[in-house]
Amino acid sequence: MRCVCFVPKTTDEDDDPVYQKGANSSHSFAQSVGSIGPRSMHSSIGGYSYSSQDLQAKPPGAETFTMVELAHATANFSPQNKIGQGGFGTVYKGRLRDGRMVAIKRGKKDAYEQRLSVEFRTEVETLSQVDHLNLVKLIGYTEEGSERILVVEFVSNGNLGEHLDGTYGKVLDMSTRLDISIDIAHALTYLHLYADRPIIHRDIKSSNILLTTTYRAKVADFGFSRVGPSTDVGATHVSTQVKGTAGYLDPEYLNTYQLNTKSDVYSFGILLVEIFTGRRPIELNRPSDERVTVRWAFRKFVEGNIIDILDPKLERSPAAVSVIQRLAELAFACSAPTKGDRPSMKKAAEVLWEIRKDYLAEHQKEERIKAERSESIRMESARSDMSADSQVSLHQTSNRRRPSWIQ
C-alpha cells in the first residue's frame, strides 16, 4: 500500500506558518470591488483587468460603514471586545446601531503591507458572491485611509481548533464531529461546483472553521481564496503564487504552483484527520515519528491499529469503532499526494453522509441495548425488593399468629 502522507520540503518560509511566494497584484481596492455580475466575477480576482464602470461601485449586497459607526459598535475597539487575532489583523465583536451583533475584522494599518490589501479585497469580493448556510456571511466593509475593515456575521461559539483543544471545557462527541465534517464538506462543495466559476478557499484549517451555539460549522477567512480554472475551456488548474498554512498545504500545489479544487480537498483530508484524532497536523512536541499527524495516523492504519488514532477524549463505543476505519480511509484518500487520487468534495460529502447514517444507526442500537439493560436491572431490583418485603411481611404475620403461651 502506498503511503499517502507528505511532509512539505524545507523552504525559506519555514519560520512562518503561512507560505507565500511570488508578487501580489497592485490593483486598487476600488478596481477590485467593482460592479461584479455572476459572469464577471473572475475579472476582479487575482489581477485580472477591469472596465471603467467598475471603479467606484461596491460589491452587491455589501453595506458600507464609516469609522465612526464601527468605533461606536466596538466601544472604540476596546480590548474587552477583542475575540481573535490573525495575519490580517484583529477581530472584534460589535453591535451596530440597529442592534445586529457582528464580527469586525480590523486590518493592520501598515500602509506598505500590500499583501494585506490584496487579502482584504479578495475576501470582500469572494464573500459578496456567495450565500450558503455553512459560509460566514459578509455584512459590509469600510476603507478609509489606511483603515481596512470587514464586517461579517458574528459566530459566537469560537473556532473548531479551540474546541478540539478543549478550550471551552466541553468534548465534541462523535456525532457532533461528523456533523461538523459534513458542514465543511457542503461548504466546499458549494464553492467548487455551484459558483459561476469554482472558488478555491486555499486556507482550510481548524481555526478558520467557526461554530455556532448549536455546533453548525461555518467556513471563514477568504483572504487567500482564488477563482479556479474555467471548465468551459477545459482548464485543469490556475498557476499562481503559493499560499496556505503549513501542515494543510497541498504538496502538489507547493511543488508545481498549479492550483485547483483538489488542493482544498487535500486540506480537508488533513482537517478530517485532525477532527477525529484531536491532534494538530504538525505537533513538534511529539516524538519524532508522531510529529506529522497524517503520517502517524497512516502508519497506525497500515498496522491494523486504527483505533489508536481516535481522540482519547472520545468514548471508545462500538458505534465509534465501527466508523473510524471508513473515516480514516476517506481522510487518507482526500490527502493523497497527487490530485488524481483524491475524490471531489461532492464525493467526500456523500461518503460522510453514509458514514454518519451508519454511525447513528449503530449508536441508536447501543442506546436501545443500554435502555433494555437498565430496565432489566431495574425490574430485577424491584423483584428483589418485593421478595424482601414479602419475607418481612410473612415474618410479621407469623409472629402475630403465634400463641401467647409460646412467648
C-alpha positions as CSV (number, residue, x, y, z in Angstrom):
1,M,0.0,0.0,0.0
2,R,1.4,3.4,-0.9
3,C,1.8,5.9,1.8
4,V,-0.4,9.0,1.2
5,C,1.5,11.2,3.6
6,F,3.8,14.0,2.7
7,V,6.0,16.5,4.6
8,P,6.5,19.7,2.6
9,K,10.1,20.4,1.6
10,T,12.1,22.9,3.7
11,T,11.7,26.4,2.3
12,D,12.9,29.8,3.3
13,E,9.4,30.3,4.7
14,D,9.6,27.5,7.3
15,D,9.7,30.1,10.1
16,D,6.4,31.5,9.0
17,P,3.4,29.1,9.2
18,V,1.9,30.8,6.1
19,Y,3.7,30.2,2.8
20,Q,3.7,33.0,0.3
21,K,5.6,33.1,-3.0
22,G,5.5,35.5,-5.8
23,A,4.3,39.0,-6.2
24,N,0.9,40.3,-5.3
25,S,-1.4,42.2,-7.5
26,S,-1.2,46.0,-7.3
27,H,-4.7,46.9,-8.4
28,S,-6.6,49.3,-6.1
29,F,-9.4,48.2,-4.0
30,A,-11.8,50.5,-5.9
31,Q,-11.0,48.5,-9.0
32,S,-11.3,45.1,-7.3
33,V,-14.8,45.6,-5.8
34,G,-16.4,46.9,-9.0
35,S,-19.8,46.0,-10.3
36,I,-19.4,42.3,-10.4
37,G,-22.0,40.2,-12.1
38,P,-22.1,36.4,-11.8
39,R,-20.4,36.1,-15.2
40,S,-17.7,38.7,-14.5
41,M,-16.5,37.7,-11.0
42,H,-13.4,36.2,-12.4
43,S,-12.4,39.6,-13.9
44,S,-12.0,41.1,-10.4
45,I,-9.9,38.5,-8.6
46,G,-6.2,37.6,-8.9
47,G,-5.0,40.5,-11.0
48,Y,-7.4,40.5,-14.0
49,S,-8.5,43.6,-15.9
50,Y,-11.4,45.9,-15.0
51,S,-13.7,48.1,-17.0
52,S,-14.2,51.8,-16.3
53,Q,-17.7,51.1,-15.0
54,D,-16.2,49.0,-12.2
55,L,-14.1,51.6,-10.5
56,Q,-16.4,53.1,-7.8
57,A,-19.1,50.6,-7.4
58,K,-19.3,48.4,-4.3
59,P,-19.9,44.7,-4.1
60,P,-23.6,43.8,-4.5
61,G,-25.3,43.3,-1.2
62,A,-22.4,44.7,0.9
63,E,-23.1,47.7,3.2
64,T,-20.5,50.5,3.6
65,F,-19.7,51.7,7.1
66,T,-17.8,54.7,8.5
67,M,-15.1,54.5,11.0
68,V,-17.3,56.5,13.4
69,E,-20.0,53.8,13.2
70,L,-17.6,50.9,13.7
71,A,-15.8,52.7,16.6
72,H,-19.2,53.1,18.3
73,A,-20.1,49.5,17.6
74,T,-16.9,48.2,19.3
75,A,-16.6,50.8,22.1
76,N,-13.7,52.4,20.3
77,F,-12.2,49.0,19.5
78,S,-12.0,48.1,23.2
79,P,-9.7,45.2,24.1
80,Q,-12.7,43.8,26.0
81,N,-14.4,43.2,22.6
82,K,-11.4,41.5,21.0
83,I,-12.3,38.0,20.0
84,G,-9.5,37.0,17.7
85,Q,-6.1,37.8,16.1
86,G,-4.8,36.7,12.7
87,G,-2.4,37.5,9.9
88,F,-4.8,40.2,8.5
89,G,-5.4,41.9,11.8
90,T,-7.6,41.9,14.9
91,V,-11.2,40.7,15.2
92,Y,-13.7,42.4,17.5
93,K,-17.3,41.7,18.3
94,G,-19.6,44.7,18.0
95,R,-23.2,45.8,18.0
96,L,-24.4,48.0,15.1
97,R,-26.9,50.8,15.8
98,D,-29.8,48.7,14.5
99,G,-28.9,46.0,17.2
100,R,-27.2,43.5,15.0
101,M,-24.3,41.6,16.5
102,V,-21.3,41.4,14.1
103,A,-17.7,40.5,13.9
104,I,-15.4,43.4,12.8
105,K,-12.1,42.4,11.3
106,R,-9.7,45.4,11.5
107,G,-6.7,45.1,9.2
108,K,-3.2,46.1,10.2
109,K,-2.6,49.8,9.3
110,D,0.8,49.4,7.8
111,A,0.4,51.3,4.5
112,Y,3.2,49.2,3.0
113,E,1.5,45.9,3.7
114,Q,0.4,45.4,0.1
115,R,-0.3,41.7,0.7
116,L,-2.9,42.6,3.3
117,S,-4.7,45.0,0.9
118,V,-4.9,42.2,-1.6
119,E,-6.3,39.7,1.0
120,F,-8.8,42.4,2.2
121,R,-10.3,43.0,-1.2
122,T,-10.2,39.3,-2.1
123,E,-12.2,38.5,1.0
124,V,-14.8,41.2,0.2
125,E,-15.1,40.1,-3.4
126,T,-15.5,36.4,-2.5
127,L,-17.9,36.8,0.4
128,S,-20.1,39.2,-1.7
129,Q,-20.6,36.5,-4.3
130,V,-21.5,33.5,-2.1
131,D,-24.5,32.7,0.0
132,H,-24.6,29.4,1.9
133,L,-25.6,28.2,5.4
134,N,-22.0,27.0,6.1
135,L,-20.2,30.1,4.9
136,V,-19.7,33.2,7.0
137,K,-21.8,36.0,5.6
138,L,-20.4,39.4,4.6
139,I,-22.3,42.3,6.1
140,G,-20.2,45.1,4.8
141,Y,-16.8,46.9,4.9
142,T,-15.0,50.2,5.2
143,E,-11.9,51.6,3.7
144,E,-10.8,55.0,5.0
145,G,-7.2,56.0,4.5
146,S,-5.0,53.1,5.9
147,E,-8.1,51.5,7.6
148,R,-9.3,48.3,6.0
149,I,-12.2,46.7,8.0
150,L,-14.6,43.9,7.2
151,V,-17.9,43.5,8.9
152,V,-19.1,39.9,8.9
153,E,-21.7,37.6,10.5
154,F,-20.9,37.1,14.2
155,V,-20.5,33.4,15.1
156,S,-20.4,33.2,18.8
157,N,-19.0,29.8,19.8
158,G,-15.3,30.1,18.8
159,N,-13.5,28.0,16.2
160,L,-13.1,24.3,15.7
161,G,-9.4,24.3,16.7
162,E,-10.3,25.7,20.1
163,H,-13.0,23.1,20.7
164,L,-10.7,20.2,19.7
165,D,-8.1,21.6,22.1
166,G,-10.6,21.7,24.9
167,T,-10.6,25.4,25.4
168,Y,-14.2,25.6,26.3
169,G,-14.2,22.5,28.6
170,K,-16.7,20.5,26.6
171,V,-15.7,17.5,24.5
172,L,-17.2,17.3,21.0
173,D,-18.8,13.9,20.7
174,M,-18.5,11.7,17.6
175,S,-21.9,12.7,16.3
176,T,-21.1,16.4,16.5
177,R,-17.7,15.9,14.8
178,L,-19.4,14.0,12.0
179,D,-22.0,16.9,11.6
180,I,-19.2,19.5,11.5
181,S,-17.3,17.5,8.9
182,I,-20.4,17.3,6.7
183,D,-21.0,21.0,7.1
184,I,-17.4,21.8,5.9
185,A,-17.8,19.4,3.0
186,H,-21.0,21.0,2.0
187,A,-19.5,24.5,2.1
188,L,-16.5,23.4,-0.1
189,T,-18.8,21.5,-2.5
190,Y,-20.8,24.8,-2.9
191,L,-17.6,26.8,-3.6
192,H,-16.3,24.3,-6.1
193,L,-19.4,23.4,-8.0
194,Y,-22.2,26.0,-7.6
195,A,-20.4,29.3,-8.0
196,D,-20.2,30.8,-11.5
197,R,-16.6,29.5,-11.6
198,P,-15.0,27.3,-8.9
199,I,-13.8,29.2,-5.9
200,I,-10.8,27.7,-4.1
201,H,-10.5,28.6,-0.5
202,R,-6.8,27.8,-0.2
203,D,-6.7,28.0,3.6
204,I,-8.9,25.3,5.1
205,K,-7.8,24.7,8.7
206,S,-9.5,24.2,12.1
207,S,-9.0,27.9,13.1
208,N,-11.0,29.0,10.0
209,I,-14.0,26.9,10.9
210,L,-16.3,28.8,13.2
211,L,-19.0,27.1,15.3
212,T,-22.5,28.4,16.2
213,T,-24.1,27.7,19.6
214,T,-25.8,24.6,18.0
215,Y,-22.4,23.5,16.6
216,R,-23.1,24.2,13.0
217,A,-19.9,24.9,11.1
218,K,-19.2,28.0,9.0
219,V,-16.1,28.3,6.9
220,A,-14.5,31.7,7.3
221,D,-11.4,33.8,6.2
222,F,-11.4,34.1,2.5
223,G,-8.3,36.2,2.3
224,F,-6.4,33.6,0.3
225,S,-9.3,32.5,-1.9
226,R,-8.9,32.3,-5.6
227,V,-11.2,31.7,-8.6
228,G,-10.4,28.3,-10.0
229,P,-9.9,27.1,-13.6
230,S,-12.6,27.6,-16.2
231,T,-14.1,24.2,-17.0
232,D,-15.7,25.8,-20.1
233,V,-12.4,25.9,-21.9
234,G,-11.1,22.7,-20.4
235,A,-8.6,24.3,-18.0
236,T,-7.4,22.0,-15.2
237,H,-5.6,24.5,-12.9
238,V,-4.5,28.0,-12.4
239,S,-0.9,28.9,-12.0
240,T,-0.4,31.2,-9.0
241,Q,1.8,32.0,-6.0
242,V,1.6,29.5,-3.2
243,K,-0.4,30.5,-0.2
244,G,-1.7,28.4,2.7
245,T,-0.8,27.1,6.1
246,A,1.9,24.6,6.9
247,G,0.6,21.1,7.5
248,Y,-2.6,21.7,5.5
249,L,-0.9,22.8,2.2
250,D,-1.3,20.6,-0.9
251,P,2.2,19.2,-1.7
252,E,1.5,19.1,-5.4
253,Y,0.4,22.7,-5.4
254,L,3.5,23.6,-3.4
255,N,5.8,21.9,-5.9
256,T,4.1,23.0,-9.2
257,Y,2.4,26.3,-8.3
258,Q,-0.7,24.7,-10.1
259,L,-3.8,25.3,-8.0
260,N,-7.2,23.6,-8.4
261,T,-10.1,22.5,-6.3
262,K,-8.3,19.3,-5.3
263,S,-6.0,21.5,-3.3
264,D,-8.9,22.2,-1.0
265,V,-9.7,18.5,-0.9
266,Y,-6.2,17.8,0.4
267,S,-6.6,20.4,3.2
268,F,-9.9,18.9,4.0
269,G,-8.4,15.4,4.4
270,I,-5.8,16.8,6.8
271,L,-8.5,18.6,8.7
272,L,-10.6,15.4,8.9
273,V,-7.6,13.6,10.5
274,E,-7.4,16.4,13.0
275,I,-11.1,16.3,13.8
276,F,-11.0,12.6,14.8
277,T,-7.5,12.4,16.3
278,G,-7.7,15.7,18.2
279,R,-4.1,16.4,17.0
280,R,-2.9,19.3,15.0
281,P,-1.3,18.5,11.6
282,I,2.1,19.2,12.9
283,E,3.0,18.8,16.6
284,L,6.7,19.4,17.3
285,N,6.4,18.4,20.9
286,R,5.6,14.8,20.0
287,P,8.2,12.0,19.4
288,S,9.9,12.3,16.0
289,D,7.7,9.6,14.5
290,E,4.5,11.3,15.6
291,R,5.1,14.9,14.7
292,V,3.4,14.8,11.3
293,T,-0.1,13.6,12.4
294,V,-1.2,12.2,9.0
295,R,2.0,10.1,8.7
296,W,1.5,8.7,12.3
297,A,-2.2,8.0,11.6
298,F,-1.5,6.3,8.3
299,R,1.1,4.1,9.9
300,K,-1.4,3.0,12.6
301,F,-3.9,2.3,9.8
302,V,-1.4,0.1,7.9
303,E,-0.5,-1.8,11.2
304,G,-4.2,-2.5,11.8
305,N,-4.3,-0.3,14.9
306,I,-6.6,2.3,13.6
307,I,-8.5,2.6,16.9
308,D,-5.3,4.1,18.3
309,I,-5.8,7.3,16.3
310,L,-9.1,8.1,17.9
311,D,-9.1,11.2,20.1
312,P,-8.5,9.9,23.6
313,K,-11.2,12.3,24.8
314,L,-13.8,10.4,22.7
315,E,-15.6,7.3,24.1
316,R,-14.5,4.1,22.5
317,S,-18.0,3.0,21.9
318,P,-18.9,0.2,19.4
319,A,-20.5,2.9,17.1
320,A,-17.3,5.0,17.1
321,V,-15.2,2.0,16.5
322,S,-17.4,0.9,13.6
323,V,-16.9,4.1,11.6
324,I,-13.3,5.1,12.4
325,Q,-11.9,2.8,9.7
326,R,-14.0,4.3,7.0
327,L,-13.3,7.9,8.2
328,A,-9.6,7.2,8.1
329,E,-9.9,5.7,4.5
330,L,-11.7,8.9,3.4
331,A,-9.2,11.2,5.1
332,F,-6.2,9.4,3.5
333,A,-7.9,9.4,0.1
334,C,-8.5,13.2,0.3
335,S,-4.9,13.8,1.4
336,A,-3.3,11.7,-1.3
337,P,-0.1,13.3,-2.6
338,T,-1.4,13.7,-6.2
339,K,-4.7,15.3,-7.2
340,G,-5.7,12.4,-9.5
341,D,-6.0,10.1,-6.4
342,R,-8.3,12.5,-4.5
343,P,-12.1,12.4,-4.6
344,S,-14.1,15.5,-5.3
345,M,-15.6,17.4,-2.4
346,K,-19.0,16.3,-3.5
347,K,-18.0,12.7,-3.4
348,A,-16.4,13.2,0.0
349,A,-19.6,14.7,1.3
350,E,-21.6,11.8,0.0
351,V,-19.3,9.3,1.8
352,L,-19.6,11.3,5.0
353,W,-23.4,11.2,4.8
354,E,-23.2,7.4,4.6
355,I,-20.8,7.1,7.4
356,R,-23.0,9.3,9.6
357,K,-26.1,7.3,8.7
358,D,-24.4,4.1,9.7
359,Y,-23.0,5.6,12.9
360,L,-26.4,6.9,14.0
361,A,-28.0,3.5,13.4
362,E,-25.3,1.8,15.4
363,H,-25.5,4.4,18.1
364,Q,-29.3,4.1,18.4
365,K,-28.8,0.3,18.7
366,E,-26.3,0.9,21.5
367,E,-28.7,3.2,23.3
368,R,-31.6,0.7,22.9
369,I,-29.5,-2.1,24.4
370,K,-28.4,0.2,27.2
371,A,-32.0,1.1,27.9
372,E,-33.1,-2.5,27.8
373,R,-30.3,-3.5,30.2
374,S,-31.2,-0.7,32.6
375,E,-34.8,-1.7,32.5
376,S,-33.9,-5.3,33.2
377,I,-31.7,-4.3,36.1
378,R,-34.5,-2.0,37.4
379,M,-37.0,-4.8,37.2
380,E,-34.7,-7.3,38.8
381,S,-34.1,-4.9,41.6
382,A,-37.8,-4.3,42.0
383,R,-38.4,-8.1,42.2
384,S,-35.7,-8.4,44.8
385,D,-37.2,-5.6,46.9
386,M,-40.7,-7.2,46.6
387,S,-39.3,-10.6,47.7
388,A,-37.6,-9.0,50.7
389,D,-40.8,-7.1,51.6
390,S,-42.8,-10.4,51.3
391,Q,-40.4,-12.1,53.6
392,V,-40.6,-9.4,56.2
393,S,-44.4,-9.3,55.9
394,L,-44.6,-13.1,56.3
395,H,-42.4,-13.0,59.3
396,Q,-44.6,-10.3,60.9
397,T,-47.8,-12.2,60.2
398,S,-46.3,-15.3,61.6
399,N,-45.4,-13.5,64.8
400,R,-48.9,-12.2,65.2
401,R,-50.4,-15.6,64.9
402,R,-48.1,-17.4,67.5
403,P,-50.0,-18.5,70.8
404,S,-49.3,-16.2,73.7
405,W,-48.1,-19.1,75.9
406,I,-45.1,-19.6,73.4
407,Q,-43.9,-16.1,74.2
